[in-house]
Amino acid sequence: MDDIASFLGSHPPFDAVDSGELARIAAVTETEVSARGKAIFPQGAGPVEFVWVVRSGSVEVVHDGRVLDLLGPGELFGHASMISGLPTGFEARAGEDTVCYRIPSYVIRPLLVRPDVLRFVARSIADRSEPVVRVAADPVADPVQSRVAALIRMPPLVCQGSEPIREAARRMTERGASAVLVPHGRTFGIVTDRDLRTRVIAAGLSPDGPVSAIMTEPAYTVTADRLGGDVLLDMLERYVHHIPVLSAAGEVLGVVDDGDLVAAESRKPLLLRRAIALAESQADLAAVAAGLGPVVIALHDARVAAEHVAAVRSVVLDALTRRLIELAIRDAGPPPAPFTWFALGSLARREAVPSSDVDSALAWAGDGQGAGDGQGAGDGQGAAGYLARLAGAVDDGLRACGMPPDAHGASASNPLFARSLSSWQAAARSLSEDPTREKALILVSLIADSRPVFSTGPSAGEGLWPGQASPEHPQLLRLLARFALSFRPPTGFLRNFVVEHSGERRGQLDIKHGGLIPIVDLARWAGMAAGVASASTMERLRAAEAAQTLDAAEARTLMEAFGFIFSLRLDHQVEQLRRGEAPDDFIDPRTLNPLARSYLREAFRAVASVQAGLSAELSHGVRWA
């Protein structure tokens, strides 16, 4: 009884009870042992005549088959049904082998109606009414998660190119349409209400002219099966507000606009993107960039999925970088050779969060070997010097905007990351043939995570790494697989987590290096083995599943773990932004609610299991024989 009284007295609401009353409660308290998975009471039972306190183990709160919460030692349950006299609103189920203290209602009821204890009880019931872990958004209520075909509000409005602008505007008004499509061979032109304002009224153009004179052609189109969130990213990246939707057969089904896709909070990135395009100086851009943090918070509060929030942030960073390059070219004059600016790392994967810095690279047309070698035909040397100054100006602008370039030197202003395109291609071949050189795999991981952001000439392709080359180099894949085992999920110590043991981070968990990087590295290896170089982590895992470089269970495990850990990371950083703190990746596991802590632990274990399987295959030469 002394042990029971001591334990209860160290947890609310019993910490408000004197020792004599605690002893009376302990004298009638029973100990109940439940094996993992056993129901302590079912949903709809009762009203119950006991309350329970978790002594050890954990109890799942389950509603309609879905786990809403996980209760740990010292937490109380069953009191809502006992006090209200109503059946239980959830099932209480042992999440593992669990010991609970069961206290009869006749003893506990007088305590729970005391004013000082009642506040605790009311708060705990209110908190329990909302799910602790976010669930997938309802596709009907959330257009971002809907197929874009479901968002079309009316059939397409089509007119011929020879039709007068006045007539097209009249038909748009009658139909309540904000855009009209104009057939043009195998493609379509598009005229929007914005075009009528800027290209006709503001420009003083006669409304009797042909509508083809003001159309944008070809209009960018999407297929009907695309998700609304992906189409929104297309709008942000291309700076358009209307996109025609095509059937699988190429038929126009209708046009969606930004209003169809997003709620008011989610329109803010579009306004930010417009402000970036209008900025005339680094100071202007710095003022605009100050609004990116509040936009991330607003999207998070609107329950937009974490990966989508990161993708929106990445697209806005792309726009910011492009505008800084344009301003640098305006000040320095035209470049002596065409070039392409690449995003690297998390920004290239469109997974940039508030703590992410900006990794970048440059490639220019010509045969020079690097920015500092002085070699190359034509304007290679001139391009190197010019682009070194341009990259420095862009880096300065990013710093002014609060988006620092990579602290480890993965920046276009570093000669190692500014080369001619032929030099990048030679480097990729060399790394494929001899990946054992010092830091070669780190460079491979950066080159593989590359995406063009700005180009003054012909496209340099989808990325710096040749996408289909990797499967031909088993040694490279073997070493990439070993590289994917470099970071291990932190399981083992404080409540099954490895945390920092000293310094200012004592007791904290590095969720990036411990949780996300192992998955990112596994996805890079598996994606490259499937012939996919530059892509997001999720896209790589889907490609690996399709190509069977990962079996379906492994791929799904990694995708679920990545989604959960990524959400937890963004939750943590959004709260830091609210408090005006610099965002980081260090989380104290003790601050997580029990359900999140349990899910995180299981995610780490799942990733470690995939790594163990890969390690065994490497040891036995499987896949690389």
C-alpha positions in Angstrom: 0.0 0.0 0.0 2.9 2.4 0.7 4.2 1.8 -2.8 0.8 2.4 -4.3 0.3 5.6 -2.2 3.8 6.9 -3.1 3.2 6.3 -6.8 -0.2 7.9 -6.9 1.0 10.8 -4.9 3.6 11.6 -7.5 1.0 12.1 -10.3 -2.0 14.5 -10.7 -4.6 14.6 -9.5 -3.4 12.6 -6.5 -0.6 15.0 -5.8 -3.2 17.4 -4.4 -4.3 14.8 -1.8 -2.9 14.6 1.8 -1.2 11.4 3.0 -4.1 10.2 5.1 -6.5 10.2 2.1 -3.9 8.7 -0.1 -3.5 5.8 2.3 -7.3 5.2 2.3 -7.3 5.2 -1.5 -4.3 2.9 -1.7 -6.0 0.4 0.8 -8.8 -0.4 -1.7 -6.8 -0.1 -4.9 -6.4 -3.3 -6.9 -3.6 -4.2 -9.3 -4.7 -5.3 -12.7 -2.3 -7.0 -15.2 -3.1 -7.0 -18.9 -1.2 -8.7 -21.7 -0.5 -6.7 -24.9 -3.6 -6.3 -27.0 -6.1 -7.1 -24.2 -9.1 -4.8 -23.8 -9.3 -3.3 -20.3 -12.8 -2.1 -21.2 -14.5 -1.9 -24.6 -16.0 1.1 -26.4 -19.6 1.6 -25.4 -19.3 -0.3 -22.1 -20.6 0.9 -18.8 -20.9 3.3 -17.3 -17.7 2.0 -15.6 -17.5 1.7 -11.8 -13.7 2.2 -11.6 -10.9 4.5 -12.7 -7.6 3.2 -13.8 -4.1 4.6 -13.4 -1.3 3.2 -15.6 1.5 1.9 -13.3 3.8 0.5 -16.1 3.5 -0.2 -19.8 1.0 1.7 -21.9 -2.7 1.8 -22.7 -4.1 2.7 -26.2 -7.2 4.9 -26.4 -9.0 3.4 -29.5 -12.1 5.0 -31.1 -13.8 3.1 -34.0 -10.7 1.0 -34.5 -8.3 4.0 -34.7 -5.7 4.7 -32.0 -6.2 8.3 -30.8 -3.8 8.4 -27.9 -1.4 6.3 -25.8 -1.3 6.6 -22.1 1.8 6.1 -20.1 2.7 5.6 -16.4 0.8 7.9 -14.1 -2.0 8.7 -16.5 -5.7 8.3 -15.5 -8.5 6.9 -17.6 -12.2 5.8 -17.2 -13.1 8.9 -15.2 -15.2 10.5 -17.9 -17.6 7.6 -18.1 -17.7 7.2 -14.3 -18.5 10.9 -13.6 -21.0 11.3 -16.5 -22.8 8.0 -16.0 -22.6 7.4 -19.7 -21.1 4.5 -21.6 -17.4 4.7 -22.5 -16.6 6.7 -25.6 -13.5 4.6 -26.5 -11.9 1.3 -26.0 -8.9 1.1 -23.5 -6.5 -1.5 -24.7 -3.1 -2.6 -23.4 -0.4 -1.3 -25.9 2.1 -3.7 -24.3 2.2 -5.9 -21.2 0.7 -3.4 -18.8 0.0 -3.0 -15.1 -2.7 -0.6 -14.0 -4.1 0.4 -10.6 -7.9 0.1 -10.5 -9.7 2.4 -8.0 -13.4 1.9 -7.1 -15.8 4.7 -7.9 -17.1 5.1 -4.3 -13.6 6.0 -3.2 -12.4 8.1 -6.1 -15.7 10.0 -6.9 -15.6 12.4 -3.8 -12.0 13.3 -4.8 -12.8 14.0 -8.4 -15.6 16.5 -7.6 -13.3 18.7 -5.5 -12.8 22.1 -7.2 -9.0 21.8 -7.4 -9.1 18.3 -8.8 -12.1 19.0 -11.1 -10.1 21.5 -13.1 -7.6 18.7 -13.9 -10.3 16.3 -14.7 -12.1 18.7 -17.1 -8.9 19.6 -18.8 -7.9 15.9 -19.3 -11.3 15.0 -20.8 -11.2 18.0 -23.1 -7.7 17.2 -24.3 -8.7 13.6 -24.9 -11.5 14.6 -27.2 -9.2 15.6 -30.1 -7.0 13.0 -31.8 -3.3 13.5 -30.8 -1.9 12.1 -34.1 -3.0 13.8 -37.3 -5.0 11.6 -39.7 -5.2 11.8 -43.4 -7.3 14.7 -44.5 -10.7 14.0 -45.9 -10.3 14.3 -49.7 -13.8 15.7 -50.1 -13.0 18.5 -47.6 -9.4 19.0 -48.6 -8.9 19.9 -52.3 -5.1 19.6 -51.8 -5.6 15.8 -51.3 -8.2 15.4 -54.1 -7.7 14.3 -57.7 -7.8 17.5 -59.7 -10.6 16.2 -62.0 -12.9 16.3 -58.9 -12.3 20.0 -58.5 -13.5 21.1 -61.9 -16.6 23.2 -61.4 -17.9 23.6 -65.0 -17.3 22.4 -68.5 -14.5 24.2 -70.4 -15.3 27.4 -72.2 -13.8 27.3 -75.7 -13.7 29.9 -78.5 -11.9 30.2 -81.8 -8.8 32.3 -82.1 -10.4 34.6 -84.7 -13.3 35.4 -82.3 -13.2 39.1 -81.1 -11.9 39.7 -77.6 -15.1 41.5 -76.8 -17.2 38.4 -77.6 -14.9 36.1 -75.6 -15.2 38.5 -72.6 -19.0 38.5 -72.9 -19.1 34.7 -72.9 -16.8 34.5 -69.9 -19.1 36.9 -68.0 -22.3 34.9 -68.9 -20.7 31.6 -67.8 -19.0 33.0 -64.7 -15.7 31.6 -66.1 -12.4 33.1 -65.3 -10.6 31.6 -68.4 -11.4 30.7 -72.0 -9.5 28.1 -74.0 -8.5 28.6 -77.7 -7.7 25.5 -79.8 -4.4 25.9 -81.6 -3.4 22.9 -83.6 -2.7 20.1 -81.1 -2.4 22.4 -78.2 -4.5 25.1 -76.5 -4.0 28.8 -75.9 -5.6 30.3 -72.7 -7.0 33.7 -72.0 -7.8 34.6 -68.4 -9.6 37.5 -66.7 -6.2 38.8 -65.7 -5.1 38.9 -69.4 -8.2 41.0 -70.2 -7.2 43.5 -67.5 -3.5 43.7 -68.3 -3.3 43.0 -72.0 -6.4 44.8 -73.2 -7.7 47.4 -70.8 -4.3 48.5 -69.3 -2.5 48.3 -72.6 -5.3 50.1 -74.5 -5.8 47.3 -77.0 -9.0 47.3 -79.1 -11.5 44.7 -77.8 -12.5 44.1 -81.4 -9.1 42.4 -82.1 -8.8 38.6 -82.3 -8.6 36.7 -79.0 -5.5 34.9 -80.3 -3.6 38.2 -80.0 -3.8 38.0 -76.2 -3.7 34.3 -75.5 -0.8 32.4 -73.8 0.1 29.4 -76.0 0.7 26.6 -75.4 -1.2 26.5 -72.1 0.4 24.3 -69.4 -1.9 21.4 -68.8 -2.2 18.5 -66.3 -3.8 15.1 -66.3 -7.0 14.4 -64.4 -5.4 12.0 -61.9 -2.9 14.6 -60.5 -3.5 15.6 -56.9 -4.6 19.2 -56.2 -1.6 19.8 -54.0 0.8 18.9 -56.9 -1.1 21.2 -59.3 -0.8 24.0 -56.7 3.0 23.5 -56.7 2.9 23.7 -60.5 1.1 27.0 -60.3 3.6 28.4 -57.8 6.6 27.2 -59.9 5.2 28.4 -63.2 3.5 31.5 -61.8 0.2 30.8 -63.4 -3.3 30.8 -61.8 -5.3 28.7 -64.3 -4.5 25.2 -65.6 -6.5 23.1 -68.1 -7.2 19.5 -67.0 -7.0 16.8 -69.6 -8.4 13.3 -69.7 -6.2 10.2 -70.4 -7.2 10.6 -74.1 -6.1 14.2 -74.2 -9.6 15.7 -74.0 -10.1 19.0 -72.1 -12.3 18.4 -69.1 -12.2 21.9 -67.7 -9.9 24.5 -66.1 -9.0 24.8 -62.4 -7.8 27.9 -60.8 -6.0 28.6 -57.5 -9.3 29.3 -55.8 -10.5 25.8 -56.6 -7.3 24.3 -55.1 -6.7 26.1 -51.8 -8.3 27.8 -48.9 -7.6 31.4 -48.0 -4.6 30.5 -45.8 -3.0 28.4 -48.6 -3.3 31.2 -51.1 -0.6 33.1 -49.2 2.3 31.4 -51.1 0.9 32.7 -54.4 0.9 36.2 -53.0 4.4 35.7 -51.7 5.5 34.4 -55.1 4.0 37.5 -56.8 5.9 39.8 -54.4 9.1 38.0 -55.2 8.6 38.6 -58.9 8.0 42.3 -58.3 11.1 42.8 -56.0 13.7 45.2 -57.5 16.5 44.8 -54.9 17.9 42.5 -52.4 16.4 44.6 -49.7 12.9 44.1 -51.3 13.5 40.4 -51.4 14.6 40.3 -47.7 11.3 42.1 -46.7 9.3 39.5 -48.7 11.3 36.6 -47.3 10.3 37.7 -43.8 6.8 36.5 -44.7 7.8 32.9 -45.5 7.9 31.8 -41.8 4.3 33.1 -41.1 3.2 31.3 -44.3 4.7 28.0 -43.1 2.9 28.5 -39.8 -0.4 29.2 -41.5 -0.2 26.2 -43.7 0.8 24.0 -40.8 -2.2 25.4 -38.7 -4.5 24.7 -41.7 -3.4 21.0 -41.4 -1.7 20.9 -44.7 0.5 17.8 -44.9 4.1 18.4 -43.8 5.6 17.2 -47.0 3.3 19.6 -48.9 4.3 22.5 -46.7 8.0 21.7 -47.3 7.3 21.5 -51.1 5.6 24.9 -51.0 8.5 26.4 -49.1 11.0 24.9 -51.6 9.1 26.3 -54.5 9.1 29.8 -52.9 12.9 29.4 -52.2 13.3 28.5 -55.9 11.5 31.8 -56.9 13.6 33.7 -54.4 16.9 32.3 -55.9 15.7 32.9 -59.4 15.0 36.6 -58.6 18.4 37.0 -56.9 20.1 35.6 -60.1 18.0 37.9 -62.3 19.0 40.9 -60.2 22.7 39.8 -60.2 22.6 39.5 -64.1 20.9 43.0 -64.3 23.8 44.5 -62.3 26.7 42.5 -63.9 25.5 42.4 -67.5 24.8 39.3 -69.7 26.8 36.2 -68.9 29.6 35.2 -71.4 28.2 31.7 -71.7 24.9 30.0 -71.0 24.6 28.5 -67.5 22.2 26.5 -65.3 21.8 27.0 -61.5 21.0 23.8 -59.6 19.4 23.3 -56.2 21.0 20.5 -54.2 20.1 18.4 -51.2 16.7 18.8 -49.4 15.8 21.8 -51.6 16.3 19.7 -54.7 14.1 17.0 -53.2 11.6 19.8 -52.3 11.9 18.8 -48.7 13.3 22.1 -47.3 12.0 22.9 -43.8 12.7 26.1 -41.8 16.0 24.8 -40.5 17.3 23.9 -43.9 20.2 25.8 -45.5 20.5 26.3 -49.3 22.7 23.9 -51.2 23.5 24.9 -54.8 25.7 24.2 -57.8 26.4 25.8 -61.2 27.0 24.3 -64.6 27.9 26.4 -67.7 28.3 25.5 -71.4 31.9 24.7 -72.4 34.7 22.3 -71.8 36.5 23.8 -68.8 37.1 21.4 -65.9 36.1 23.7 -63.0 35.6 27.3 -61.9 39.2 27.8 -60.9 41.2 25.8 -63.4 41.5 28.4 -66.2 40.9 25.8 -68.9 38.2 25.4 -71.5 37.3 26.5 -74.9 35.6 29.7 -75.9 34.4 31.7 -72.9 35.1 29.0 -70.3 37.5 31.1 -68.2 35.3 34.2 -68.6 32.3 32.2 -67.5 34.1 30.9 -64.5 35.0 34.4 -63.2 31.7 35.9 -64.0 29.7 33.1 -62.4 31.9 33.1 -59.3 30.9 36.8 -58.8 27.3 36.1 -59.6 27.2 33.1 -57.1 28.7 35.3 -54.4 26.1 38.0 -54.9 23.3 35.3 -54.8 24.8 33.9 -51.6 24.9 37.3 -50.0 21.2 37.9 -51.0 20.2 34.5 -49.5 21.9 35.4 -46.2 20.1 38.8 -46.2 16.8 36.9 -46.7 17.6 34.6 -43.7 18.3 31.6 -46.0 22.0 30.9 -45.4 24.0 28.9 -48.0 25.3 25.5 -46.9 27.7 25.8 -44.0 29.8 22.9 -45.3 30.5 24.5 -48.7 28.0 22.8 -51.0 27.4 26.2 -52.7 27.7 27.5 -56.2 30.1 30.1 -54.9 32.5 27.2 -54.0 34.7 26.3 -57.1 34.1 22.6 -56.4 30.4 23.1 -57.1 30.8 25.5 -60.1 32.0 23.7 -63.3 31.4 23.4 -66.9 28.7 20.9 -67.9 31.3 18.6 -69.5 33.3 18.7 -66.2 30.2 17.7 -64.2 29.5 14.8 -66.7 33.2 13.7 -66.4 32.9 13.8 -62.6 29.8 11.7 -62.6 31.5 9.1 -64.8 34.6 9.1 -62.6 32.6 8.7 -59.5 30.7 5.8 -61.0 33.9 4.1 -62.0 35.8 4.8 -58.8 33.5 5.7 -55.9 36.1 4.7 -53.3 37.9 8.0 -53.4 37.8 10.2 -50.3 34.4 12.0 -49.9 33.3 10.5 -53.3 30.0 9.2 -51.9 29.2 12.5 -50.2 29.6 14.2 -53.6 27.5 11.5 -55.3 24.7 12.1 -52.8 24.8 15.8 -53.5 24.9 15.4 -57.3 22.2 12.8 -57.3 20.0 15.3 -55.3 20.1 18.0 -57.9 17.4 19.9 -59.8 17.7 22.9 -62.3 16.2 26.1 -60.9 17.4 28.7 -63.4 18.9 28.5 -66.9 20.0 31.1 -69.5 20.3 28.6 -72.3 19.1 25.1 -73.3 18.1 22.9 -70.4 20.9 21.0 -68.8 18.6 18.1 -68.1 16.7 17.0 -65.0 19.9 17.0 -62.8 23.6 16.7 -62.7 23.6 12.9 -62.4 22.8 10.8 -65.4 19.7 9.1 -64.3 20.0 5.7 -66.0 23.7 5.2 -65.5 23.8 3.8 -61.9 22.5 0.3 -62.4 25.4 -0.3 -64.7 27.9 0.3 -61.8 27.4 -2.4 -59.2 30.4 -1.2 -57.2 28.9 2.3 -56.9 25.5 0.8 -55.8 27.3 -1.4 -53.2 29.1 1.6 -51.7 25.9 3.7 -51.8 24.2 0.9 -49.9 27.0 1.0 -47.3 26.7 4.7 -47.2 23.0 4.2 -46.4 24.0 2.3 -43.3 26.2 5.2 -42.0 23.5 6.8 -39.9 21.5 4.5 -37.6 18.2 5.3 -36.0 18.7 6.2 -32.3 17.2 3.3 -30.4 18.5 1.9 -27.2 18.5 4.3 -24.2 16.2 6.9 -22.7 12.8 5.3 -23.2 14.4 3.4 -26.1 16.0 6.5 -27.7 19.7 7.5 -27.9 20.0 11.1 -26.9 22.9 13.6 -26.4 24.7 12.9 -23.1 26.4 16.3 -22.5 26.5 19.9 -23.5 23.5 22.2 -24.3 21.8 19.3 -26.2 21.9 17.0 -23.2 18.8 14.7 -23.2 17.8 15.8 -26.7 17.3 13.7 -29.9 18.7 14.7 -33.3 15.6 13.8 -35.4 17.3 14.7 -38.7 20.4 12.6 -38.5 18.8 9.9 -36.4 15.5 9.7 -38.1 15.3 11.2 -41.6 18.8 10.8 -43.1 18.8 7.0 -42.8 15.6 7.0 -44.8 16.8 9.6 -47.3 20.0 7.6 -47.9 18.2 4.3 -48.3 15.8 5.9 -50.7 18.7 7.4 -52.7 20.4 4.0 -53.0 17.2 2.2 -53.9 16.1 4.9 -56.3 19.4 4.9 -58.2 19.4 1.1 -58.3 16.0 1.5 -60.0 17.4 4.0 -62.5 16.0 7.1 -60.8 18.5 9.9 -59.9 17.0 13.3 -58.9 13.6 12.9 -57.2 12.0 13.3 -53.8 12.4 10.7 -51.1 8.9 9.4 -51.5 9.2 9.3 -55.3 12.4 7.3 -55.0 10.8 4.8 -52.6 7.8 4.4 -55.0 10.2 3.8 -57.9 12.2 1.3 -55.9 9.0 -0.6 -55.0 8.0 -0.7 -58.7 11.4 -1.9 -59.8 11.7 -4.3 -56.8 15.0 -2.9 -55.6 13.0 -2.8 -52.3 10.2 -5.2 -51.6 6.8 -3.7 -51.1 6.8 -4.1 -47.3 10.2 -2.4 -47.0 9.1 0.5 -49.3 5.8 1.0 -47.4 7.6 0.8 -44.0 10.1 3.5 -45.1 7.4 5.7 -46.6 5.2 5.6 -43.5 8.3 6.2 -41.2 9.4 9.1 -43.4 6.0 10.7 -43.4 5.6 10.5 -39.6 9.1 11.7 -38.7 9.0 14.5 -41.3 5.7 15.7 -39.7 7.1 15.5 -36.2 10.1 17.6 -37.4 7.9 20.3 -38.9 5.7 20.4 -35.9 8.8 21.0 -33.7 10.1 23.7 -36.0 6.8 25.5 -36.3 6.5 25.8 -32.6 10.1 27.3 -32.5 9.1 29.8 -35.2 6.1 30.8 -33.0 8.4 31.5 -30.1 10.8 33.5 -32.2 13.5 30.8 -31.9 15.9 29.6 -34.6 14.5 26.3 -35.8 16.6 23.2 -35.2 16.3 19.4 -35.3 16.7 18.6 -31.6 13.7 17.2 -29.8 13.4 16.2 -26.2 11.6 12.8 -26.3 10.1 13.6 -22.8 8.1 16.5 -24.3 6.3 14.2 -26.8 2.9 12.8 -25.9 3.0 9.1 -25.3 1.4 8.2 -28.6 3.9 10.2 -30.7 6.8 8.8 -28.6 5.6 5.3 -29.3 5.1 5.9 -33.0 8.6 7.5 -33.3 10.1 4.5 -31.5 8.4 2.1 -33.8 9.4 4.1 -36.9 13.1 4.0 -35.8 12.9 0.3 -35.2 11.3 -0.3 -38.6 14.0 1.7 -40.4 16.7 -0.2 -38.4 15.1 -3.4 -39.5 15.4 -2.4 -43.2 19.0 -1.4 -42.6 19.7 -4.8 -41.0 18.3 -6.6 -44.0 20.4 -4.5 -46.4 23.5 -5.1 -44.2 22.9 -8.9 -44.4 22.5 -8.8 -48.1 25.8 -6.8 -48.4 27.5 -9.4 -46.2 26.3 -12.3 -48.5 26.9 -10.5 -51.8 23.1 -10.5 -52.7 22.2 -8.2 -55.6 25.8 -7.4 -56.3 27.2 -10.9 -57.1 
